[in-house]
């Protein structure tokens, strides 16, 4: 704590690595709050794991019991809205509601003034009577405007109450303890108010804010977030939990996409517009749509189109010595006076249409706030042409199948490869930041990846003792998305998981590639202990409590969910994706895949140093490089290879799996040991 306190006093960032359960949160939070109180700053503690947010609340309450502080636990409006509208529609409703309240306020002022002038006129003041006549005329105009807003325009009744009733009681309740967003939602719902807007107003000048990564990592949201705090960035101390996730979260927040469907909707939108710029906008967007289709169609080999499923699958379009294939197809297909000028017309027209939709919604002409597809498509295309060839940007085309129509359609994506391009400006602007995790070393790599300058570094304790590790690698089918519905594959995985549960004393935590796979194997695996299923959108608190009370439970969840922290993962053989099982009392290093598209436009097969060929269809659009065994090498050869990367470490690692003596169990093909030499 002393080291962190001194670093914050010097305005230096901190990289803090410590084993799970060693108290990193309190060790970071206490000195940060002390420094912030002494210097008039606000502490923002953030994570991308829901369970950790609950832990933050518990820690903040423990601190509050010893010394009072004003804390707000903030959550996005998507889960806080009482009338279930999106952000743009909410913004339009807020504007109209403010207009109504402003008009009503002016009416109240004029009514009071009219009464005062009436009394003066009755006392013989002729000038007062003349002034009163003018006030009455203005009052009638405002009353007509108020009635028009109420009858013909859309307002939010919940936000209206926020602006018109006394909220002192709410804020007294809010600051009396550390309230969760669910607490705030329930309180506001009972009072007919908007809890999200109340929280925004309540953040101004508080001691501590608990929030999600995106409030700091998304540049647009971050600017608004600091305004809500009433702080400049240099007056904020940020604490990042699970900081090994910052790099991937930064990439996700910086990525931009445009689907073929959005382009089609933009072109349809333009058909109903009368404006001289429509022809230019249609030409440039139609050309890009056609180039996108041409690009992914050219990537298909024999049977590839039929194999596309409902997961996004990447098509490699980047070239080492020239622009990407999609941009080249666009440039070759374009004809007209100049795409830069036509694109400017498309963007300007899109902005005007978007403003029209806002006004139409406010005026009650539209029931919902309409999104301008032309603006979305044109601004993305402008960014694509300007940035797709920049260092650090990776242009990608992906395809998937629409389940409702069974049609294949495409998507263009600008993927930010270098997190530092997103995070450096944030860390430069903040007073200081503490990044804590169980896996941050090597520190110099983390510094480079996220853009820190001369941070203080600390690491405590061996993460997971050797005697509490147990790793199994099983020879089984690779879990290609196309094979997951195969009954034999499912039976093999289910029997293997049963063996793992029997091998491992205590509770077992089973990670699957998705929640649907978790549900599948929850139903298929037969064990003597209690089975638990983690489901998306449901609170995990009660499930966690029930699971940890016993010692023979098996909990099935998603690898990308909220449980992986602190668990040792036992994975199946390398493939495009994998299932895994974990003891709740042990842990090993997890691997985070890197972004590498999996289909080339060329039909020429690529080979790897291990003799493998790239897997054509990964599990989903998640960033990944995973290798399937070459058809030239039999699966029974006793040796397999996989390539991946360990985040945040850029160097590649090769995992070599060699067979050991086979066990006599009828359901297991063999037992494997693993070694991970540096490649």
N, C-alpha and C positions, 0 to 999 in steps of 0.2 A: 504493500500500500504506500509506503514511504517513497519508493522509487517512482511509482505512478504520480504521486502528488508532486514530487520535485520536477518531473518531466512536464506536467501540465503547467506548472509555474513558469517554466522556460518556454512554453508554447511549442513543445516537441511532441510528436506522435509516439505511440507506444505499440509495439508488437509483443503480445503476451501469450505464450503457449503454456498450457497446463493440462494435466490429465482430467478426464471427465469426473465431475463430482468433487473437485478440489476447492471449489468456492471462488472461481474466477469472477463471477458476476459481482458478488459483494466486494471482492478485493479491488475491482475496477470502479464500481459505482460509488463506494464510500469516499475515496479521495477525490473523485470527480465532483461529487456534490459539495464537498468541503471547499474545493477550489472555486467552484462556481458561486457559492454563497459569499465567499470573501471578495470576489471580483465582479459580482453582478452579472453573471452569465447563466445560461440555461443548459442543462445536461439532456441530451437526447440519446436514449439507449434503444438499439434497434436490432431486429433479427428477421429472418425469413422463415422461422419455425414457430408455428402456433403454440406448441407446448412451451417453448421458451418464453413466450410473452406472458403466459400464466405464471411461470417461475419469476419473471421480473416483477409482476404484481405482488407476489408473495414476499419477495425481497424488499420491495419498496414499502410494503405495509410493516415489515419488521423494523425498517429504519424509522418510519413514522411513529412507531410506538415509543421510540427513544427521543426523537427530535422531530417536531412538526415540519412538514414540507408540503408544498402544493404540487400535486402530481396529476397528470392527465394521461390516460391510456387511450391513444388515438387509433381509429380504424377508418378505412375508406368508406365512402358513402354507399357503395354497392351493398353492404350488409347492414347499413344503418338507416336506409331510406324507409319511411313508413308507407309510402305510396308506390314504391318500386318503379322509379323512372331512372333513366340513365343520366350521366353527368351533364350532357348538353341540354337535355330537357329540363333538368333540375335548375341549371343556370338561367334558362329563359323564364321558368316559373318564379325564381327568386327576383329577377328584374321586375317582372310584372307586379309581384306582391309588394315590392318596395315602392313602386309607383303608386299603388293603391294606398299604402300607409302614408306616403308623403302627401297625397291629395287629401286624405282624411285629416292629417295634421294641419294642413293649410285651411281646411274648412273649419276646424275647431278654433284656430286663431282668428279667422275672419268673423265667426259667430260671436266670439268674445268681443272683438272690436266693434261689431255692429251693435251689440248691447250697450257698450260704453257710449257710442255716438248717439244712440237713441235717448239715453238719459240726459246727455248734454243738450240735445235738441229740444227735449221736453222742458228744459230749464230756460229756453229762449235763445239758444245758440243756433242761428240760421246756417252758419258755415258747417256746423256739425251735421245738420240735417242733409246738406248737399253732399258732404263726404260720406254720410251713411248711405245715400242713394247709390254712389259709385261702388261702395263695399257690397251692397246687396246684389248689384249686377255681377260683380266678380264672384260672389258666393254662389249665385245660381249657375254660373259657368262651371265652377268647380264641382258642384253637386251633379251636374249633367255628366261631367267627366268621370266622377266616381261611379255613377250608375252604369255608364258605358263599360268601365273596366269590370265591374261586378257581373254584368249580364253577358258581355260579349268576349271577354278575354279570360285566359286561364290563370288562376292563382293557386298557391299552395296554402291550404288552411293551417297546416302545422307551422309553417314558417311565419304565417300571419300572426299566430299567437305568440311566437317568439318576439315579434316586434311590437306587440301591443299589450302584453301583460308584464307584470313585475317578475323578473327572473332572479331576484336576490335570493329567494329561498332555494332555488336550484343550485346556485353557485355556493351557497353556504353548505348545502348537502354534499356537493361534488368535492369540495376541498376538506371536508371533515374526515375523509378516509381516501384510500386509493380505490377508485371505482373502475370497474371494467366497462367496456363498451356495451356489453349486454345489460349491465346495471343501468347505464345511462339511457339505453333504448327503452327499457321498461318504464323508467321514471317519466321520460318524455312522452311515451305513448299514453300513459295514464292521464297526463296533463294536456294531451292534444297538441304537443309541441314537437319540434324537429330536434332530435338528439344530436344529429350530426352537426347542425349549425350551432347548437349550444356548445358543443365541444370545441369547435373552431374558435368561437368567441372566448371560451374559457382558457385557451392556451396562452393568451397574451401574458408574457412575463412570469410564467410558472417556473418552479425550480427544476422539474423533471417531466419529460415526455417519453412515453413508451410507444413505439410505432414500428411499422414494417419497413424493410429495406427500401421499398420503392419511393417512400416519402423523401428519401435523401438521394437515391441513385438516379431517379428519373429527373432530368434537368428541368422540365416544365413544372412538375409537381413540387420540386425542391424550392423553386422561386416563390411559389405561393405559400409553401409550408413555412418558410422563414418570415413571410409577412404575417401569417397567423400567429407565429411565436412573438411577433413584435421585436425581433432580434435581427441584427445583421449577422452574416455567417461568422464573422470574427468574434462574436459574443456567444458562440455555441461550442460546447464540448460534446463530441459524438463518441459513443461507445458501441462498437459493432460486435455482437455475439456471433458465434459460428462463422468467424471472419474468413475461413477458407472458402465460403460460398460467395464472397463479395465479387470475385472475378467473373463467375458464371452469371450472377445476378446482373452485374453491370452490362455484360454482353446482351442479355435478354432485354434489358430496358432500352438498349441502343438499337436493337434490330428493328428494321422496317420492312413491311411486307405489302404486297398488292396482288390480289387474286384475279384470275381471269373473270370470275363472276362479277367482281367490282367494276372491272373495265366494261363488261357487258351492260351493267346497270348504269354506268356513266353515259355510255352511248345511247341507251334508251332514254335517259333523262334529257339529253341534248335534243332528241327528236321533238320534244314538246316545247322547246324554247325558241322564241323569235328574237334573234339578236344577230347582227352581222358577224360576230365572232364564232358562231356555232360551226361554220364550215371548217375554220382553222382548227378548232378544238376537236372536232370529229375526226379530221384527217390524221392528226398526230396521235390521238389515243387509239384509233382503229389500227394504225400502222404498228403501234407497240403491241396491241392485242394479237395481231396476226404474227408478229415476230415471236411472241411468247409461245404460241401454239406451234409454230414451225420448229422452234428450238427443242421443245420436249418431244414432238413427234419424231424428229430426226434421231433422238436418242434411243428409240425403241428398236430392239432386235426382235427376232422371231419369238413370239409368245410373251414378250414383255408387257404389252398393253393389257393382255388378259390377266396378267399376274398382279397388276396394280390393285391395292386394296384401299381401305378407308384411312390409312395412315399416310402422312406426307412422306414422300420418298425423294431424295435429292438427286438432281442431275448436275454433273460437273460441267460448268461452262467457262471457268477461268482459263486463260491461256498465258503462258510465261512471256510471250514476246509480242502480244497485241491485245486489243480490247477483248472482252468476254464475248462469247458466241451470241448471247441475246442482243447486246448492243450492236454487234456487227450485222445481225439479221435486221434490226431496226433501221440502221443506216442504209443497208442495201435495199430495203423495201420502201423507204420514204421517197416521196416525190411531192414537190410543192415549192412555195416561195422561200422556205427556210424553216427548219423545225424549231429553232430557237424563238423566232418571232411568233410562230403558231403556238408554241408551248406557253409563252408569256400571255397570249390571248386566252388560252384555256385556263390558266391559273387565275387571271383577273376575272373572267366570266364565272369561274367556280366560286370565287369569293363573293361576288355580287349575288349569285344564287343562294349561297349560304346565308347571307344577311337577309335576303327576302324570306327564307324559311323561318328565321328567327322572328322576324316581325309578324309573319302570318300566324305563327304559334302564339305569340303574345296577344295578337288581336283576336284570337279565337277562331281563325279561319282553318287551322289545322288542330286536330285532337292531340297529336304528338309532335315533338320537335323533329323535323325531317332532316336526315343527314344528306349533305351534298356529295354524291358519288363523284361528280366531275372534279370537285376540289381535291378530294382524296387521291384520285387517279393522277391528276395533273401535277400535284405537288410531289408525289412519289416519283413520277417520271422525271421531273426536274432534278430531284436529288440523285436519281439513278444515273442520269447522263453526266451530272457534275462530279459524282463521288465514287462511282463503281470501280474506277481505275486507280483510286487513291490507295496509298500504302495503309494497311490496317483494315481496309474494307474488303469483304469477300462476297462477290456477287454469286447468287445461287438461284437455280430454278428447281422447283419441286412439283411433283404430281401426286394426285390422289383420286380416289373414285368416290363420287357422290352416291351415297347409299340410296337416296330417294329416287334418283334418275338412272343410276348405274352408268353414268357418263364420267369419263376421265377429264379432269380440268387441271390447270396449272397455276403456279404462284411464283412471282419474282420476289426475291428477298435480298436486302442489303444487310449483311451480317458483319458486325464489328468484331474483328479478331483480337484486338488489343485492348484489354480492359482499361489500361492506363489512360487511353484517350477519353474515357468516360469519367474516371474517378480522380485523376490528378487535379483537375480544377476544383473539385469538391474539397480534397484534403488541403489544397493550397489556401482555400478561402476560410475554412474552419479555424477556430483558435487552436484546437488540437483534437486528435482522435486516438482512441484506444481500440485496437483490433485484437480480439481474444478468440482463441480456439484451442482445441487439443492437437491440431495439425497445422502449424504455420511454417515450420522449418523446411528447407533452408531459408533463413530470414532474408538474405540478400536477393533471392529470387522473388519472394513476396514483395519486397520493396520495389523491385523493378516492374513487376506485373501490375500492381495497383497504383504506382506513382507516388511513393512516399520518399521524403528526403531526410536522411539522417535520423531515423527513429531510434528511440530507446528500445532495446530488445531484452526479453526475459523468457526463460524456459525453466519449468519446474517439474522434476520427477519423471521416471519412466512411465510411459503412457499405459501400457498393459503388460503386467508381469508375464514372463515366459511360461510359468506353471499354470497360468489361467488362459492359455491359448490352445485351441484345438482346430485344426484345419483338415477338411476332407475334400478331395477332388474326385469326382465320379465320372466314369466313362459312360456317357449317355448321349441322347440326340441333342443337337444344337437347336435352340428354341427360335428358329425362324418364325416370323409371323404367319407364314403360309403353312407351317407344320403344327401350330399350337392346337388346332382342332382335331388333329390326328389321334384317334383313341389309343393307339399303341404308345405314342409319345406321352400322352397324359398318364397312362398306367405306369410307365417307367418312372416318370417324375414323382408320381404319388407314392410308389413303393420306395423310391429312394428317400423321400422325405420321411416316410415311416421309419426307415432304418436310421436316419440321422437323429430322429427323436429318441429312438431306443439307445443309440450310442451315447447320447448326451444327458447326464443327470441334471435335474432342475428344469426350469422353464425353457421353452424354445420359442424364438421369434423367427418367423418365416417371411422373408421378403420375396415378392413376386414382381414381375415387370409392370404390373398394373393392378388396380383394385379389382377389376373383373377376373384376372388370373388368380388373385388372392381368394376371391369367393369360390372359384372353381375348385381349388385344391383344399379349401376349408371343407367343402362338401365331399371330396373324394378320399382324403387321407383318413385312415382308420387307426386311431391310437387309443390307449386306455385312459389318458388324461383328458382334461377339459379343453375343448377347442374354442377359440375366440376369433371373431372376425372384425377387423377394423374397416369401417365403411366411410367413404368420403362425405363431407358435409355434416358429420355427426361428432359431437363432443367426445374426446378421447379420455377425459378425466376418469369417469366411472369405469370404463373399460380397463384403463391402466391400473386402477386400484384393485379391481377384481383379479386381473392377471398376476399382479405381483403379490397378492395375498397367499396364493398357493405355490406349490413347487413342482407341479406336473402339468402345467398348462402349455398349450401351443397356440400362439397368436399369429394369424395370417394378415399381412398388410402389404402395401406397395413400397417398392424400393425408393420411390420418389416422394414418399409421404412424410409423416411427422415422427417416425419412430427410430430411424437408423442410428441416432447418436448413442455412442457407448456400447454398441453391440458388435460381436465378432461375426463376420459373415462367412458362411460356408457355401461356395458357389459350385454350380455344375460346370462341365467342360466348356471351354471357350466357344462362343458362338455369337450370333448377332445380338443376343440378349440372353439373360440367364435368370433362373430362380435362385434363391439363397435362403439359408436357414441360419439363425443366430441364437446363441445363448444370451440370456439377458444379463448374465453376470460376467461376461468376457467380451473381448473386442480384438479386432485386427484392422489393418489398414484397408480402407475402401478405395476403389478406383473410380475416377470420374472421367468419362470418355471425352475426347476432343472432337472438334467439328471437322469432319472430312466427308464430302459428298460421296455417294456410293455408286453412281452410274456415270460412265463417260458417254459422250455423244458418239465417240468412235466405237466401232464394234470390236476393235482389237483388245484382247484380254491383257490386263496388267498382272505382273507377278510380283511377289514379295520375296525378301531374302530367305524366308522360310519355305518357299515353294508353294505358298497359298495364293489363292485368287480372292479379290475383294468380294464380300457378300453383296449381292445385288439388291436385296430388299431387307433393310434393317427393320427393327420393330416399329419405329416411328420416325418422326422428323427430328428427334433429339440429336444433338451433335454426337457423332460417333465415327470411329474407325474400328471395325471389327472384321476379322478375317475368317473365312470358312476354309476348310481343308481343300486342297487341290484335288481335282478328280484323278490326277495322276498318282496320288498317294492314297493307298487304301486306308480306311478308317481304323483298321485293326493293326496299323503299323506300330502302335505303341508309343507314338510321339505326336504331339500337337503343339501348335504355336498360336499365340495371340499377341496382338500389338494394341497398346492403349497408352494413355498418359496419366501421370499422377499429378493431379492439380494441387497446388499451383506450380508444379515443377515442369518446365518445358521439356527436359530431356526425355527421350523415349525409353521404355523398359520392355524387356522381352521376358515373358513368362513361359518357361519350359516345363512341361509336365511329363514325368517319366513313370512307368508302371512299377509297382512293387509286387510282392507275392500276393496272388489272388486269394481272397477269403473264400470260405466254403459256403457262405450264405447264398441261398438259391436266387435271391432277388438282386444281387449285386454282381456286376460283371467283373469287378476288380477293385483294388484299392490303390490309390495313387498318392505320391508325395510330390511336393512342389519345391522348386528352387527359383529364385528371382535374381539372376546375375545382372549387373549393369551392362546395358548394350552399348 
